[in-house]
Amino acid sequence: MTKKRSVRIGFIGVGGMGQCAHLRNYAVLEDCEVVAVAELKAQLRALAAQRYGVANVYESYDDMLNREEVDGIVCSQPFNRHGVLVKDIAKYRLPIFTEKPLAASVAVGEEIVQALEKSNCKHMVGYHKRSDPAVEYAKREVDRLKACGELGDMRYVRILMPAGDWIAGGFDGLLRTGDPAPELERDPPPSDMDEETFGKYAGFVNYYIHQVNLMRYFLGEPYEVTHADPSGVLLVGRSASGVPCTIEMSPYETSVDWQESALVAFQRGYVKVELPAPMACNRAGRVEILRDPGDRTPEVTVPHLPWVHAMKNQASNFLEFVRATAPAPCEAAEALEDLKVAREYIRLLTGR
C-alpha cells in the first residue's frame, strides 16, 4: 500500500476549540505535519507548540503564511470573525478550514463566497457531524435506498437535538494562560435585523446550525422552512421534492448526557442515527436500520463502526480535501444556504 503524502498544515488560533477539537487531532495523524501556529497570545502559542510538537510559532498569520510552506490552513476563530479573516486569507489561495457556521450573517457569508471564487480558493466548513462514521454510513444507506426503492419512497426526516453535556470531558487538558484577551476585529452586524433579532439569529446559528446542515445532507436536496413554532422548540420544513422535515430544538435537557438523533423514514423502514457529544473522543455514533418490505420477516440491523470520533475523522477528511483526492463534506457555498435557512426561520419566529 502506497503511503500517503504528508500534508503540511498551518494553524491560525489555538484557543479552546483550536486545541481540543482540532490541533490535538491533526497532531496525531501520520499523514499530517503541523508546521506552524499563529496565535496572538504569546504564552499560549508557546505552550501549544511545545505540547503538540510544532516547530514554529508566529503572532501574525501573514508572517506565518509568508514564511512557511504549508498545504492547508486550519483557522479556528469565532464565527463572527470569518468575514474579516477568510476574505483576507483567501489571497494565499490555500485550502482553508473554519468551524461552522460560515459567518454570522447571510450578507457576510455571501461576501466570503464571492472572495473565495475570486481568489480560486477552496474552503471546507467544519460541520463535523458529516464526518462521524455513523453519519457517513447512514448517508450511504439513505442514498442507496432512495436509488433502489427497496423500502419505498422517503417519507419524513426528523432531527432531535436536546441541550446537554456537549463537552463530555473533551476539554480535559486544555492549556490555559494568563495572556490578556486581544482586541479583535469582528464582522459588522447585518442591516436587515435589529439588535434583538440579530441576537436570536446568532444564538440559533451558533447552537443549531449543525442540525440545519444535517437536514439537507440526509434529504439530499434543498429545503425551505414552512413553520417556526412560537415556543422556539420546533422548526418545520419541506424539501424541494415535497418531503416534510422537522428539527426539534431542546424539547428537554440532559445534564450529564447527549441525546441527539436523526430519523430518515421510508414507507417500509427507516435509517436512524444516534450521535455522541460533539467533543467526546474515540466514539462514533450508532446506526440502526429497520427493513420491513412486507414479503419477508422484518429485520433491524446495527452495524459495528470503528472507534473513531467525528472531529478526528474530520481532520482526515480535510487532508484529503487539501490533496484534492476527495471533496469536502461541506464547502462554503453550501454552508451559505444554512445561513439563509436560519434567516427564514428567525423571520417566521419573530416576524422580523
Residue pairs with C-beta under 8 A, 6 or more apart in sequence:
3 31
4 31
4 319
4 323
5 31
5 323
6 31
6 32
6 33
7 31
7 32
7 33
7 71
7 72
7 319
7 322
7 323
8 33
8 35
8 68
8 69
8 70
8 71
8 72
9 26
9 32
9 33
9 34
9 35
9 70
9 71
9 72
9 73
9 74
9 322
10 34
10 35
10 36
10 37
10 38
10 61
10 64
10 65
10 68
10 70
10 72
10 73
10 74
11 18
11 22
11 23
11 26
11 34
11 36
11 37
11 38
11 39
11 54
11 73
11 74
11 75
11 76
12 38
12 39
12 61
12 64
12 73
12 74
12 75
12 76
12 77
12 85
12 89
13 38
13 39
13 75
13 76
13 77
14 23
14 37
14 39
14 44
14 45
14 48
14 76
14 175
15 44
15 76
16 171
16 174
17 76
17 99
18 74
18 76
19 48
19 174
19 175
20 170
20 171
20 173
20 174
20 279
21 76
21 99
21 128
21 170
21 278
21 279
21 311
22 74
22 76
22 97
22 311
22 315
23 34
23 37
23 48
23 52
23 74
24 52
25 311
25 312
25 314
25 315
26 32
26 34
26 74
26 315
27 34
27 52
27 53
27 54
28 312
29 312
29 315
29 316
29 319
31 319
32 315
32 319
34 52
34 53
34 54
35 54
35 55
35 56
35 68
35 69
35 70
36 54
36 55
36 56
36 57
36 58
36 64
36 68
36 70
37 45
37 48
37 49
37 54
37 56
37 57
37 58
37 64
38 45
38 57
38 58
38 59
38 60
38 61
38 63
38 64
39 45
39 48
39 57
39 58
39 59
40 59
40 182
41 177
41 179
41 182
42 59
42 179
43 177
43 178
43 179
44 175
44 177
44 179
45 57
45 58
45 59
46 57
47 175
47 177
48 54
48 175
49 55
49 56
49 57
51 175
56 64
56 67
56 68
58 64
58 67
61 75
61 89
64 70
65 73
65 89
65 92
65 94
70 94
71 94
71 95
71 322
71 323
72 94
72 95
72 96
72 97
72 318
72 319
72 321
72 322
73 89
73 92
73 94
73 95
73 96
73 97
74 97
74 318
75 85
75 86
75 89
75 96
75 97
75 98
76 98
76 99
77 85
77 98
77 99
78 184
78 186
79 98
79 99
79 100
79 101
79 102
79 103
79 104
79 205
79 206
80 103
80 104
80 186
80 187
80 202
81 184
81 185
81 186
81 187
82 98
82 102
82 103
82 104
82 108
82 112
82 187
83 103
83 104
83 108
83 111
83 112
83 187
84 185
84 186
84 187
85 98
86 96
86 98
86 112
86 115
86 116
86 123
87 111
87 112
87 115
89 96
90 96
90 115
90 116
90 118
90 119
90 121
90 123
91 119
92 121
93 119
93 120
93 121
94 121
95 121
95 122
95 123
95 124
95 318
95 321
95 322
96 121
96 122
96 123
96 124
97 123
97 124
97 125
97 126
97 318
98 123
98 124
98 125
98 126
99 125
99 126
100 125
100 126
100 127
100 209
100 210
100 213
100 335
100 338
101 109
101 125
101 205
101 206
101 209
101 335
101 338
101 339
101 342
102 109
102 112
102 113
102 125
102 332
102 335
102 336
102 338
102 339
103 109
103 111
103 112
103 187
103 339
104 187
104 189
104 190
104 202
104 205
105 187
105 189
105 190
105 193
105 198
105 201
105 339
106 190
106 336
106 339
106 340
106 343
107 190
107 191
107 192
108 187
108 188
108 190
109 332
109 335
109 336
109 339
110 336
112 123
112 332
112 336
113 332
113 333
113 336
115 121
116 122
116 123
116 332
122 321
122 328
122 331
123 328
123 331
123 332
124 317
124 318
124 321
124 328
124 329
124 330
124 331
125 328
125 330
125 331
125 332
125 334
125 335
126 314
127 210
127 213
127 214
127 329
127 330
127 335
128 278
128 310
128 311
128 314
129 135
129 210
129 213
129 214
129 275
129 310
130 136
130 139
130 213
130 214
130 217
130 314
130 329
130 330
131 310
131 311
131 313
131 314
131 316
131 317
131 329
132 275
132 276
132 284
132 285
132 309
132 310
132 313
133 284
133 285
133 305
133 306
133 308
133 310
133 313
134 273
134 274
134 275
134 284
134 285
134 286
134 287
134 305
135 214
135 217
135 262
135 273
135 275
135 285
135 310
136 313
137 287
137 303
137 305
138 218
138 262
138 264
138 271
138 272
138 273
138 287
139 217
139 218
141 271
141 287
141 289
142 154
142 218
142 220
142 264
142 271
143 220
145 151
145 154
145 266
145 269
145 271
146 154
146 220
150 291
150 293
151 266
151 267
151 268
151 269
151 291
151 292
151 293
152 266
152 267
152 268
153 266
153 267
154 219
154 243
154 264
154 265
154 266
155 243
155 265
155 266
155 267
156 243
156 244
156 245
156 263
156 264
156 265
157 215
157 218
157 219
157 239
157 243
157 244
157 245
157 246
157 262
157 263
157 264
157 265
158 245
158 246
158 247
158 248
158 262
158 263
158 265
159 211
159 214
159 215
159 245
159 246
159 247
159 248
159 260
159 261
159 262
159 263
160 248
160 251
160 259
160 260
160 261
160 262
160 263
161 208
161 210
161 211
161 247
161 248
161 249
161 250
161 260
162 250
162 251
162 252
162 253
162 254
162 259
162 260
163 207
163 250
163 253
163 254
164 253
164 254
164 255
164 256
164 257
164 258
164 259
164 277
165 254
165 255
165 256
165 257
165 258
165 277
166 258
166 277
166 278
166 279
167 277
167 278
167 279
168 258
168 276
168 277
168 278
168 279
168 280
169 279
169 280
169 281
170 277
170 278
170 279
170 280
170 281
171 279
189 195
189 198
190 198
190 201
193 201
193 346
193 352
194 352
197 346
197 350
197 352
200 346
200 349
200 350
201 342
201 343
201 346
204 342
204 345
204 346
205 212
205 338
205 339
205 342
207 249
208 247
208 249
208 342
209 338
209 339
209 342
211 247
211 249
212 247
212 338
212 341
212 342
212 345
213 330
213 334
213 335
213 338
214 262
215 223
215 237
215 245
215 247
216 222
216 223
216 334
216 337
216 338
216 341
217 330
218 262
218 264
219 239
219 243
219 245
221 239
221 240
221 241
222 239
222 240
222 337
223 237
223 238
223 239
223 240
223 243
223 245
223 341
224 237
224 238
224 341
224 344
225 235
225 236
225 237
225 341
225 344
225 345
225 348
226 236
226 237
226 238
227 234
227 235
227 236
227 348
228 234
228 235
228 236
228 345
228 346
228 348
228 349
229 235
229 236
230 349
232 249
232 349
233 248
233 249
233 250
233 251
234 246
234 247
234 248
234 249
235 246
235 247
235 249
235 345
236 244
236 245
236 246
237 244
237 245
237 246
237 247
237 341
238 244
238 245
239 245
258 275
258 276
258 277
258 278
258 280
259 274
260 274
260 275
261 272
261 273
261 274
261 275
262 272
262 273
262 275
263 270
263 271
263 272
264 270
264 271
264 272
268 291
268 292
268 293
268 294
269 289
269 290
269 291
269 292
269 293
269 298
270 289
270 290
271 287
271 288
271 289
272 287
272 288
272 289
272 290
273 285
273 286
273 287
273 288
274 285
274 286
274 288
275 285
276 283
276 284
276 285
276 309
276 310
278 310
278 311
279 311
280 309
281 309
281 311
281 312
282 307
282 308
282 309
283 307
283 309
284 305
284 306
284 307
284 308
284 309
284 310
285 305
285 310
286 302
286 305
287 302
287 303
287 305
288 300
288 301
288 302
289 300
289 301
289 302
289 303
290 298
290 299
290 300
291 298
291 299
291 300
291 301
292 298
314 329
317 326
317 328
317 329
318 328
320 326
321 327
321 328
346 352
